[in-house]
């Protein structure tokens, strides 16, 4: 999984178990990702990372795998997605492994 926080930092908005940060140092704007692998399939996770607007048109989550419909894009990312398909797949695979057992 990419550890390049310049490309995104899930823990700014989400609680992500197992990353070595205390819960109070992580975000709560988005839902906790604890147990997400029990709630969503790998395909659904890839879709939401790519463009969460597919599941929720009013989402605050940025689309990491598309540039379609975006305005005021950081010049470093204009015309290309933030994450590659491989990076999205790696993140989805990691999240798929977060099952209810880890959600304590």
C-alpha positions, 0 to 999 in steps of 0.5 A, a space after each residue: 500500500 502506498 504510504 505517500 501522504 502527498 497522495 492522500 491520508 485516510 486517517 485525516 478523515 477516518 479512523 484506520 485501525 492498525 496504522 500505529 496512531 492513537 484513535 484521538 489523533 485520527 479523523 472522524 469526518 468519515 466513517 470508521 474503517 474498522 471492520 470495513 472489509 466485513 461491510 464492503 466487497 473489494 470491488 465496492 472499496 475500489 469504486 469508493 476510493 476511485 470516486 465515492 460520488 458513485 455511492 453518495 453524490 453528496 460525499 466529501 471524500 475526494 475522488 482518488 482515481 478520476 478527474 471527471 467533473 472536478 474543478 479547482 484541482 491542485 496543479 500537480 494533479 490536473 488532468 490525472 488521478 491522484 492514485 493509480 489503479 494499482 495503488 487503489 487496488 492495494 488500498 482496497 486489499 488492505 481495507 478488505 482485510 479489516 474485518 470485524 475481528 479488528 473492529 474492537 
